[in-house]
């Protein structure tokens, strides 16, 4: 996970969805592939994700935009996809967002 500062734009957040410890082929997720972020205050925001390649490696990502990473502190994120085999979520990931001067 890259170092993240409050109000960063262009930070790449990437997760790998797995099933039985192996990357899950999420290439059939044409409509729903999201990264869900929870701020230190508890506010949740869901952002549309994209594949890092073709989805067969289980990876999805989101590139931060204005106003999303708007609090310093410990954040959580989770990936969610709907594929032909069902709905899957990644493990929770945590990352620290530093304050600015």
Buried (B, 14 or more C-beta within 10 A) or exposed (E): EEEBEEBBEEBEBBBBBEEEEEBBBBBEBEEEBBBBBBBEEEEEBEBEBEBBEEBEBBBBBBBBEEEBBBBBEEBBBBBBBBBEEEEBEBEEBEBEBEEEE
